[in-house]
Amino acid sequence: MTLASRIAPYLQATPLAAILGVFLLVPLLTIVMVSFWDYDSIRIYPDFVTFNYEETLFSWVTWKIYLNTIKFAVIVWVLTLAIGFWVAYFLAFHVRSVGMQLVLFLICTVPFLTSNIIRMISWIPFLGRNGLLNQMLMHLGVVSQPLEFLLFSEFAVVLAMVHLYTLFMVTPIFNTLMRVDRALIEAARDAGASGAQILWNVILPLAKPGIAIGSIFVVTLVMGDFVTVRFMSGGQSASVGLMMANQMSLLQYPAAAANAVVLLAVVLIIVAGILRIVDIRKEL
Protein backbone atom coordinates (compact mmCIF):
# COMPACT_ATOMS: atom_id res chain seq x y z
CA MET A 1 0.00 0.00 0.00
CA THR A 2 1.45 3.37 -1.01
CA LEU A 3 1.73 6.38 1.29
CA ALA A 4 -0.89 8.25 -0.75
CA SER A 5 -3.43 5.44 -0.38
CA ARG A 6 -2.80 5.28 3.39
CA ILE A 7 -3.37 8.99 4.02
CA ALA A 8 -6.25 9.33 1.54
CA PRO A 9 -8.95 8.29 4.09
CA TYR A 10 -7.60 10.80 6.63
CA LEU A 11 -7.61 13.59 4.03
CA GLN A 12 -11.21 12.75 3.12
CA ALA A 13 -12.25 12.89 6.78
CA THR A 14 -10.36 16.10 7.53
CA PRO A 15 -13.02 18.63 6.36
CA LEU A 16 -15.77 16.96 8.42
CA ALA A 17 -13.47 16.62 11.42
CA ALA A 18 -12.55 20.31 11.14
CA ILE A 19 -16.20 21.36 10.96
CA LEU A 20 -17.13 19.21 13.96
CA GLY A 21 -14.13 20.51 15.86
CA VAL A 22 -14.92 24.18 15.25
CA PHE A 23 -18.70 24.10 15.56
CA LEU A 24 -19.19 21.28 18.11
CA LEU A 25 -16.10 20.44 20.11
CA VAL A 26 -14.80 23.98 20.73
CA PRO A 27 -18.19 25.39 21.90
CA LEU A 28 -18.74 22.30 24.06
CA LEU A 29 -15.35 22.60 25.73
CA THR A 30 -15.96 26.33 26.23
CA ILE A 31 -19.25 25.62 28.01
CA VAL A 32 -17.56 23.04 30.24
CA MET A 33 -14.76 25.49 31.05
CA VAL A 34 -17.14 28.37 31.87
CA SER A 35 -19.24 26.08 34.07
CA PHE A 36 -16.34 26.07 36.58
CA TRP A 37 -15.90 29.85 36.58
CA ASP A 38 -17.03 32.20 39.33
CA TYR A 39 -19.41 35.12 38.85
CA ASP A 40 -21.13 38.00 40.56
CA SER A 41 -23.94 40.32 39.51
CA ILE A 42 -21.94 42.16 36.84
CA ARG A 43 -19.19 39.87 35.51
CA ILE A 44 -17.70 36.37 35.44
CA TYR A 45 -14.24 35.38 36.67
CA PRO A 46 -11.94 32.66 35.33
CA ASP A 47 -11.57 30.24 38.23
CA PHE A 48 -12.15 26.64 39.20
CA VAL A 49 -15.16 26.41 41.52
CA THR A 50 -17.71 23.63 41.83
CA PHE A 51 -20.62 25.43 43.48
CA ASN A 52 -22.33 25.92 40.10
CA TYR A 53 -22.74 22.15 39.91
CA GLU A 54 -23.57 21.90 43.62
CA GLU A 55 -26.40 24.39 43.16
CA THR A 56 -27.62 22.42 40.16
CA LEU A 57 -27.38 18.91 41.57
CA PHE A 58 -28.38 19.54 45.20
CA SER A 59 -31.23 22.01 44.76
CA TRP A 60 -34.75 20.63 45.09
CA VAL A 61 -36.05 23.43 42.84
CA THR A 62 -33.64 22.39 40.11
CA TRP A 63 -34.68 18.75 40.46
CA LYS A 64 -38.36 19.75 40.14
CA ILE A 65 -37.56 21.69 36.96
CA TYR A 66 -35.65 18.75 35.51
CA LEU A 67 -38.52 16.37 36.38
CA ASN A 68 -40.98 18.82 34.81
CA THR A 69 -38.86 18.92 31.64
CA ILE A 70 -38.69 15.11 31.51
CA LYS A 71 -42.47 15.00 32.03
CA PHE A 72 -42.94 17.26 29.00
CA ALA A 73 -40.54 15.07 27.01
CA VAL A 74 -42.39 11.85 27.89
CA ILE A 75 -45.87 13.23 27.17
CA VAL A 76 -44.82 14.86 23.89
CA TRP A 77 -42.90 11.71 22.87
CA VAL A 78 -45.97 9.49 23.43
CA LEU A 79 -48.30 11.83 21.54
CA THR A 80 -45.93 12.48 18.62
CA LEU A 81 -45.22 8.73 18.36
CA ALA A 82 -48.93 7.90 18.26
CA ILE A 83 -49.72 10.60 15.70
CA GLY A 84 -46.51 10.24 13.71
CA PHE A 85 -46.72 6.48 13.38
CA TRP A 86 -50.27 6.48 12.06
CA VAL A 87 -49.57 9.31 9.62
CA ALA A 88 -46.49 7.48 8.33
CA TYR A 89 -48.40 4.17 8.25
CA PHE A 90 -51.19 5.74 6.20
CA LEU A 91 -48.75 7.31 3.75
CA ALA A 92 -46.68 4.12 3.38
CA PHE A 93 -49.39 1.46 3.16
CA HIS A 94 -52.69 3.08 2.24
CA VAL A 95 -51.51 5.50 -0.45
CA ARG A 96 -50.58 3.32 -3.41
CA SER A 97 -49.14 5.94 -5.75
CA VAL A 98 -45.57 7.00 -5.02
CA GLY A 99 -46.31 10.43 -6.48
CA MET A 100 -49.31 10.89 -4.19
CA GLN A 101 -47.22 9.71 -1.22
CA LEU A 102 -44.67 12.43 -1.95
CA VAL A 103 -47.37 15.06 -2.47
CA LEU A 104 -49.08 14.22 0.84
CA PHE A 105 -45.74 14.11 2.65
CA LEU A 106 -44.81 17.54 1.26
CA ILE A 107 -48.21 18.86 2.38
CA CYS A 108 -47.32 17.69 5.90
CA THR A 109 -44.14 19.76 5.70
CA VAL A 110 -45.79 22.98 4.47
CA PRO A 111 -46.49 24.37 7.99
CA PHE A 112 -42.83 23.84 8.80
CA LEU A 113 -41.80 26.35 6.15
CA THR A 114 -42.81 29.07 8.62
CA SER A 115 -41.13 30.07 11.85
CA ASN A 116 -41.68 27.97 14.98
CA ILE A 117 -42.67 31.10 16.89
CA ILE A 118 -45.30 32.08 14.31
CA ARG A 119 -46.82 28.59 14.39
CA MET A 120 -46.78 28.61 18.17
CA ILE A 121 -48.35 32.07 18.49
CA SER A 122 -51.07 31.04 16.05
CA TRP A 123 -52.54 28.90 18.84
CA ILE A 124 -53.16 31.94 21.06
CA PRO A 125 -56.23 33.35 19.23
CA PHE A 126 -57.57 29.80 18.92
CA LEU A 127 -57.12 28.71 22.55
CA GLY A 128 -57.59 32.03 24.38
CA ARG A 129 -60.41 32.83 26.79
CA ASN A 130 -62.27 34.57 23.98
CA GLY A 131 -60.69 32.39 21.31
CA LEU A 132 -62.31 30.39 18.56
CA LEU A 133 -62.44 27.10 20.48
CA ASN A 134 -64.03 28.56 23.61
CA GLN A 135 -66.54 30.52 21.53
CA MET A 136 -67.48 27.39 19.58
CA LEU A 137 -67.86 25.23 22.72
CA MET A 138 -70.04 27.88 24.40
CA HIS A 139 -72.10 28.34 21.23
CA LEU A 140 -72.72 24.57 21.07
CA GLY A 141 -73.64 24.49 24.75
CA VAL A 142 -70.79 22.13 25.66
CA VAL A 143 -69.53 24.52 28.34
CA SER A 144 -71.15 27.48 30.04
CA GLN A 145 -67.92 29.36 30.75
CA PRO A 146 -64.65 29.68 28.82
CA LEU A 147 -62.14 26.92 29.59
CA GLU A 148 -59.19 28.55 31.32
CA PHE A 149 -56.75 25.65 30.97
CA LEU A 150 -56.57 25.82 27.17
CA LEU A 151 -54.02 28.65 27.11
CA PHE A 152 -51.10 29.66 29.33
CA SER A 153 -50.97 26.22 30.91
CA GLU A 154 -49.05 22.96 30.63
CA PHE A 155 -51.78 21.72 28.30
CA ALA A 156 -50.95 24.57 25.90
CA VAL A 157 -47.22 23.81 26.17
CA VAL A 158 -47.74 20.13 25.29
CA LEU A 159 -50.14 20.97 22.46
CA ALA A 160 -47.71 23.44 20.91
CA MET A 161 -44.77 21.03 21.24
CA VAL A 162 -46.74 18.21 19.63
CA HIS A 163 -47.62 20.58 16.79
CA LEU A 164 -44.00 21.67 16.40
CA TYR A 165 -42.27 18.30 16.61
CA THR A 166 -44.61 15.68 15.13
CA LEU A 167 -42.96 15.95 11.71
CA PHE A 168 -39.64 14.91 13.28
CA MET A 169 -41.35 11.63 14.20
CA VAL A 170 -43.24 11.20 10.92
CA THR A 171 -40.21 11.55 8.63
CA PRO A 172 -37.94 8.76 9.97
CA ILE A 173 -40.84 6.35 10.54
CA PHE A 174 -42.15 6.99 7.01
CA ASN A 175 -38.66 6.40 5.62
CA THR A 176 -38.42 3.10 7.51
CA LEU A 177 -41.89 1.89 6.55
CA MET A 178 -41.20 2.60 2.88
CA ARG A 179 -38.34 0.09 3.08
CA VAL A 180 -40.49 -2.70 4.52
CA ASP A 181 -40.64 -5.59 2.07
CA ARG A 182 -44.29 -5.90 1.06
CA ALA A 183 -43.72 -9.63 0.45
CA LEU A 184 -43.41 -10.12 4.22
CA ILE A 185 -46.85 -8.61 4.74
CA GLU A 186 -48.34 -10.73 1.97
CA ALA A 187 -46.71 -13.85 3.45
CA ALA A 188 -48.13 -13.05 6.89
CA ARG A 189 -51.56 -12.44 5.37
CA ASP A 190 -51.38 -15.73 3.42
CA ALA A 191 -50.45 -17.50 6.67
CA GLY A 192 -53.72 -16.30 8.18
CA ALA A 193 -52.48 -13.41 10.29
CA SER A 194 -55.00 -10.70 11.06
CA GLY A 195 -54.33 -7.02 10.42
CA ALA A 196 -53.54 -6.43 14.09
CA GLN A 197 -51.14 -9.41 14.15
CA ILE A 198 -49.36 -8.16 11.03
CA LEU A 199 -49.03 -4.71 12.57
CA TRP A 200 -47.74 -6.02 15.91
CA ASN A 201 -45.50 -8.86 14.72
CA VAL A 202 -44.26 -7.61 11.33
CA ILE A 203 -44.56 -3.86 10.85
CA LEU A 204 -43.79 -2.58 14.34
CA PRO A 205 -40.54 -4.59 14.76
CA LEU A 206 -39.36 -3.42 11.34
CA ALA A 207 -40.31 0.19 12.18
CA LYS A 208 -38.26 0.27 15.39
CA PRO A 209 -35.20 2.02 13.84
CA GLY A 210 -37.40 4.83 12.49
CA ILE A 211 -39.22 5.11 15.82
CA ALA A 212 -35.86 5.28 17.63
CA ILE A 213 -34.51 8.03 15.35
CA GLY A 214 -37.74 10.02 15.65
CA SER A 215 -37.69 9.56 19.43
CA ILE A 216 -34.13 10.93 19.60
CA PHE A 217 -35.16 13.99 17.57
CA VAL A 218 -38.29 14.70 19.63
CA VAL A 219 -36.81 14.07 23.08
CA THR A 220 -33.70 16.14 22.30
CA LEU A 221 -35.75 19.07 20.99
CA VAL A 222 -38.22 19.03 23.88
CA MET A 223 -35.49 18.81 26.52
CA GLY A 224 -33.80 21.93 25.13
CA ASP A 225 -36.94 23.92 24.31
CA PHE A 226 -37.54 27.11 26.28
CA VAL A 227 -39.40 29.41 23.87
CA THR A 228 -42.51 27.22 23.79
CA VAL A 229 -42.59 26.91 27.57
CA ARG A 230 -42.15 30.67 28.00
CA PHE A 231 -44.88 31.69 25.52
CA MET A 232 -47.46 28.95 26.02
CA SER A 233 -47.30 28.53 29.80
CA GLY A 234 -47.57 32.24 30.49
CA GLY A 235 -44.91 31.90 33.18
CA GLN A 236 -46.84 29.17 35.03
CA SER A 237 -44.44 26.38 34.15
CA ALA A 238 -40.70 25.92 33.82
CA SER A 239 -38.15 23.87 31.94
CA VAL A 240 -34.40 23.48 32.08
CA GLY A 241 -33.98 25.51 28.91
CA LEU A 242 -36.10 28.34 30.34
CA MET A 243 -34.12 28.22 33.59
CA MET A 244 -30.86 28.58 31.62
CA ALA A 245 -32.31 31.47 29.60
CA ASN A 246 -33.27 33.25 32.83
CA GLN A 247 -29.81 32.66 34.28
CA MET A 248 -28.18 34.15 31.18
CA SER A 249 -30.48 37.18 31.32
CA LEU A 250 -29.15 37.71 34.87
CA LEU A 251 -25.53 37.34 33.61
CA GLN A 252 -25.13 34.07 35.55
CA TYR A 253 -23.32 32.42 32.65
CA PRO A 254 -21.34 29.87 34.73
CA ALA A 255 -24.54 28.61 36.39
CA ALA A 256 -26.23 28.37 32.99
CA ALA A 257 -23.18 26.53 31.61
CA ALA A 258 -23.30 24.03 34.50
CA ASN A 259 -26.98 23.43 33.78
CA ALA A 260 -26.16 22.97 30.10
CA VAL A 261 -23.55 20.32 30.92
CA VAL A 262 -25.95 18.46 33.22
CA LEU A 263 -28.75 18.69 30.65
CA LEU A 264 -26.43 17.39 27.94
CA ALA A 265 -25.49 14.45 30.18
CA VAL A 266 -29.17 13.66 30.81
CA VAL A 267 -30.00 13.80 27.10
CA LEU A 268 -26.99 11.62 26.21
CA ILE A 269 -28.10 9.03 28.79
CA ILE A 270 -31.58 8.96 27.25
CA VAL A 271 -30.16 8.67 23.72
CA ALA A 272 -27.77 5.92 24.84
CA GLY A 273 -30.71 4.05 26.37
CA ILE A 274 -32.65 4.30 23.10
CA LEU A 275 -29.64 3.13 21.07
CA ARG A 276 -29.10 0.29 23.52
CA ILE A 277 -32.62 -0.97 22.84
CA VAL A 278 -32.75 -0.38 19.07
CA ASP A 279 -29.96 -0.78 16.51
CA ILE A 280 -30.35 2.12 14.04
CA ARG A 281 -27.12 1.55 12.10
CA LYS A 282 -28.88 0.14 9.06
CA GLU A 283 -30.92 3.35 8.80
CA LEU A 284 -27.81 5.55 8.71
C-alpha positions as CSV (number, residue, x, y, z in Angstrom):
1,M,0.0,0.0,0.0
2,T,1.5,3.4,-1.0
3,L,1.7,6.4,1.3
4,A,-0.9,8.3,-0.7
5,S,-3.4,5.4,-0.4
6,R,-2.8,5.3,3.4
7,I,-3.4,9.0,4.0
8,A,-6.2,9.3,1.5
9,P,-9.0,8.3,4.1
10,Y,-7.6,10.8,6.6
11,L,-7.6,13.6,4.0
12,Q,-11.2,12.8,3.1
13,A,-12.3,12.9,6.8
14,T,-10.4,16.1,7.5
15,P,-13.0,18.6,6.4
16,L,-15.8,17.0,8.4
17,A,-13.5,16.6,11.4
18,A,-12.5,20.3,11.1
19,I,-16.2,21.4,11.0
20,L,-17.1,19.2,14.0
21,G,-14.1,20.5,15.9
22,V,-14.9,24.2,15.2
23,F,-18.7,24.1,15.6
24,L,-19.2,21.3,18.1
25,L,-16.1,20.4,20.1
26,V,-14.8,24.0,20.7
27,P,-18.2,25.4,21.9
28,L,-18.7,22.3,24.1
29,L,-15.4,22.6,25.7
30,T,-16.0,26.3,26.2
31,I,-19.2,25.6,28.0
32,V,-17.6,23.0,30.2
33,M,-14.8,25.5,31.1
34,V,-17.1,28.4,31.9
35,S,-19.2,26.1,34.1
36,F,-16.3,26.1,36.6
37,W,-15.9,29.9,36.6
38,D,-17.0,32.2,39.3
39,Y,-19.4,35.1,38.8
40,D,-21.1,38.0,40.6
41,S,-23.9,40.3,39.5
42,I,-21.9,42.2,36.8
43,R,-19.2,39.9,35.5
44,I,-17.7,36.4,35.4
45,Y,-14.2,35.4,36.7
46,P,-11.9,32.7,35.3
47,D,-11.6,30.2,38.2
48,F,-12.1,26.6,39.2
49,V,-15.2,26.4,41.5
50,T,-17.7,23.6,41.8
51,F,-20.6,25.4,43.5
52,N,-22.3,25.9,40.1
53,Y,-22.7,22.1,39.9
54,E,-23.6,21.9,43.6
55,E,-26.4,24.4,43.2
56,T,-27.6,22.4,40.2
57,L,-27.4,18.9,41.6
58,F,-28.4,19.5,45.2
59,S,-31.2,22.0,44.8
60,W,-34.8,20.6,45.1
61,V,-36.1,23.4,42.8
62,T,-33.6,22.4,40.1
63,W,-34.7,18.8,40.5
64,K,-38.4,19.8,40.1
65,I,-37.6,21.7,37.0
66,Y,-35.7,18.7,35.5
67,L,-38.5,16.4,36.4
68,N,-41.0,18.8,34.8
69,T,-38.9,18.9,31.6
70,I,-38.7,15.1,31.5
71,K,-42.5,15.0,32.0
72,F,-42.9,17.3,29.0
73,A,-40.5,15.1,27.0
74,V,-42.4,11.8,27.9
75,I,-45.9,13.2,27.2
76,V,-44.8,14.9,23.9
77,W,-42.9,11.7,22.9
78,V,-46.0,9.5,23.4
79,L,-48.3,11.8,21.5
80,T,-45.9,12.5,18.6
81,L,-45.2,8.7,18.4
82,A,-48.9,7.9,18.3
83,I,-49.7,10.6,15.7
84,G,-46.5,10.2,13.7
85,F,-46.7,6.5,13.4
86,W,-50.3,6.5,12.1
87,V,-49.6,9.3,9.6
88,A,-46.5,7.5,8.3
89,Y,-48.4,4.2,8.2
90,F,-51.2,5.7,6.2
91,L,-48.8,7.3,3.7
92,A,-46.7,4.1,3.4
93,F,-49.4,1.5,3.2
94,H,-52.7,3.1,2.2
95,V,-51.5,5.5,-0.5
96,R,-50.6,3.3,-3.4
97,S,-49.1,5.9,-5.8
98,V,-45.6,7.0,-5.0
99,G,-46.3,10.4,-6.5
100,M,-49.3,10.9,-4.2
101,Q,-47.2,9.7,-1.2
102,L,-44.7,12.4,-1.9
103,V,-47.4,15.1,-2.5
104,L,-49.1,14.2,0.8
105,F,-45.7,14.1,2.6
106,L,-44.8,17.5,1.3
107,I,-48.2,18.9,2.4
108,C,-47.3,17.7,5.9
109,T,-44.1,19.8,5.7
110,V,-45.8,23.0,4.5
111,P,-46.5,24.4,8.0
112,F,-42.8,23.8,8.8
113,L,-41.8,26.4,6.1
114,T,-42.8,29.1,8.6
115,S,-41.1,30.1,11.9
116,N,-41.7,28.0,15.0
117,I,-42.7,31.1,16.9
118,I,-45.3,32.1,14.3
119,R,-46.8,28.6,14.4
120,M,-46.8,28.6,18.2
121,I,-48.3,32.1,18.5
122,S,-51.1,31.0,16.0
123,W,-52.5,28.9,18.8
124,I,-53.2,31.9,21.1
125,P,-56.2,33.4,19.2
126,F,-57.6,29.8,18.9
127,L,-57.1,28.7,22.6
128,G,-57.6,32.0,24.4
129,R,-60.4,32.8,26.8
130,N,-62.3,34.6,24.0
131,G,-60.7,32.4,21.3
132,L,-62.3,30.4,18.6
133,L,-62.4,27.1,20.5
134,N,-64.0,28.6,23.6
135,Q,-66.5,30.5,21.5
136,M,-67.5,27.4,19.6
137,L,-67.9,25.2,22.7
138,M,-70.0,27.9,24.4
139,H,-72.1,28.3,21.2
140,L,-72.7,24.6,21.1
141,G,-73.6,24.5,24.8
142,V,-70.8,22.1,25.7
143,V,-69.5,24.5,28.3
144,S,-71.2,27.5,30.0
145,Q,-67.9,29.4,30.7
146,P,-64.6,29.7,28.8
147,L,-62.1,26.9,29.6
148,E,-59.2,28.6,31.3
149,F,-56.8,25.6,31.0
150,L,-56.6,25.8,27.2
151,L,-54.0,28.6,27.1
152,F,-51.1,29.7,29.3
153,S,-51.0,26.2,30.9
154,E,-49.0,23.0,30.6
155,F,-51.8,21.7,28.3
156,A,-50.9,24.6,25.9
157,V,-47.2,23.8,26.2
158,V,-47.7,20.1,25.3
159,L,-50.1,21.0,22.5
160,A,-47.7,23.4,20.9
161,M,-44.8,21.0,21.2
162,V,-46.7,18.2,19.6
163,H,-47.6,20.6,16.8
164,L,-44.0,21.7,16.4
165,Y,-42.3,18.3,16.6
166,T,-44.6,15.7,15.1
167,L,-43.0,15.9,11.7
168,F,-39.6,14.9,13.3
169,M,-41.3,11.6,14.2
170,V,-43.2,11.2,10.9
171,T,-40.2,11.6,8.6
172,P,-37.9,8.8,10.0
173,I,-40.8,6.4,10.5
174,F,-42.2,7.0,7.0
175,N,-38.7,6.4,5.6
176,T,-38.4,3.1,7.5
177,L,-41.9,1.9,6.5
178,M,-41.2,2.6,2.9
179,R,-38.3,0.1,3.1
180,V,-40.5,-2.7,4.5
181,D,-40.6,-5.6,2.1
182,R,-44.3,-5.9,1.1
183,A,-43.7,-9.6,0.4
184,L,-43.4,-10.1,4.2
185,I,-46.9,-8.6,4.7
186,E,-48.3,-10.7,2.0
187,A,-46.7,-13.8,3.5
188,A,-48.1,-13.1,6.9
189,R,-51.6,-12.4,5.4
190,D,-51.4,-15.7,3.4
191,A,-50.4,-17.5,6.7
192,G,-53.7,-16.3,8.2
193,A,-52.5,-13.4,10.3
194,S,-55.0,-10.7,11.1
195,G,-54.3,-7.0,10.4
196,A,-53.5,-6.4,14.1
197,Q,-51.1,-9.4,14.2
198,I,-49.4,-8.2,11.0
199,L,-49.0,-4.7,12.6
200,W,-47.7,-6.0,15.9
201,N,-45.5,-8.9,14.7
202,V,-44.3,-7.6,11.3
203,I,-44.6,-3.9,10.9
204,L,-43.8,-2.6,14.3
205,P,-40.5,-4.6,14.8
206,L,-39.4,-3.4,11.3
207,A,-40.3,0.2,12.2
208,K,-38.3,0.3,15.4
209,P,-35.2,2.0,13.8
210,G,-37.4,4.8,12.5
211,I,-39.2,5.1,15.8
212,A,-35.9,5.3,17.6
213,I,-34.5,8.0,15.3
214,G,-37.7,10.0,15.6
215,S,-37.7,9.6,19.4
216,I,-34.1,10.9,19.6
217,F,-35.2,14.0,17.6
218,V,-38.3,14.7,19.6
219,V,-36.8,14.1,23.1
220,T,-33.7,16.1,22.3
221,L,-35.8,19.1,21.0
222,V,-38.2,19.0,23.9
223,M,-35.5,18.8,26.5
224,G,-33.8,21.9,25.1
225,D,-36.9,23.9,24.3
226,F,-37.5,27.1,26.3
227,V,-39.4,29.4,23.9
228,T,-42.5,27.2,23.8
229,V,-42.6,26.9,27.6
230,R,-42.2,30.7,28.0
231,F,-44.9,31.7,25.5
232,M,-47.5,29.0,26.0
233,S,-47.3,28.5,29.8
234,G,-47.6,32.2,30.5
235,G,-44.9,31.9,33.2
236,Q,-46.8,29.2,35.0
237,S,-44.4,26.4,34.2
238,A,-40.7,25.9,33.8
239,S,-38.2,23.9,31.9
240,V,-34.4,23.5,32.1
241,G,-34.0,25.5,28.9
242,L,-36.1,28.3,30.3
243,M,-34.1,28.2,33.6
244,M,-30.9,28.6,31.6
245,A,-32.3,31.5,29.6
246,N,-33.3,33.2,32.8
247,Q,-29.8,32.7,34.3
248,M,-28.2,34.2,31.2
249,S,-30.5,37.2,31.3
250,L,-29.1,37.7,34.9
251,L,-25.5,37.3,33.6
252,Q,-25.1,34.1,35.5
253,Y,-23.3,32.4,32.7
254,P,-21.3,29.9,34.7
255,A,-24.5,28.6,36.4
256,A,-26.2,28.4,33.0
257,A,-23.2,26.5,31.6
258,A,-23.3,24.0,34.5
259,N,-27.0,23.4,33.8
260,A,-26.2,23.0,30.1
261,V,-23.6,20.3,30.9
262,V,-26.0,18.5,33.2
263,L,-28.8,18.7,30.6
264,L,-26.4,17.4,27.9
265,A,-25.5,14.5,30.2
266,V,-29.2,13.7,30.8
267,V,-30.0,13.8,27.1
268,L,-27.0,11.6,26.2
269,I,-28.1,9.0,28.8
270,I,-31.6,9.0,27.2
271,V,-30.2,8.7,23.7
272,A,-27.8,5.9,24.8
273,G,-30.7,4.1,26.4
274,I,-32.6,4.3,23.1
275,L,-29.6,3.1,21.1
276,R,-29.1,0.3,23.5
277,I,-32.6,-1.0,22.8
278,V,-32.8,-0.4,19.1
279,D,-30.0,-0.8,16.5
280,I,-30.4,2.1,14.0
281,R,-27.1,1.5,12.1
282,K,-28.9,0.1,9.1
283,E,-30.9,3.4,8.8
284,L,-27.8,5.5,8.7
